């Protein structure tokens, strides 16, 4: 009878230790969540990657994170909180792109590729010498 009780106690201790290691609040947790959005930004006409595009993520009207695309037009947001986001893509000389209602879930990757259109309209201020 004693060996069964000892075996049961060891099993319970092992279960408790395993549970403690999977607790997300535990500092010993090795699991990393992958709340991530990534993609590539291209010029809509030439299909070439656009570097230095500013991308801002908003969660419930609150700015959560801002990044810039790399040389290949790529970007990645790591560790975003789960929720519904609005992403704004901006670059001088291009029309601003807004993507609404992008749902980010825990441990899922979301790919969001964007094509930006060059702004052909002159957005120049009138000359101060123009009467």
Secondary structure, 3 states (H helix, E strand, C coil): CHHHHHHHHHHHHHHHHHHHHHCCCCCCCCCCCCCEEEEEEEECCCCCECCCCEEEEEECCEEEEEEECCCCCEEEECCCCCEEEEEEEECCCECCEEEEEEEECCCCEEECCEEECECCCCCCCCCCCCC
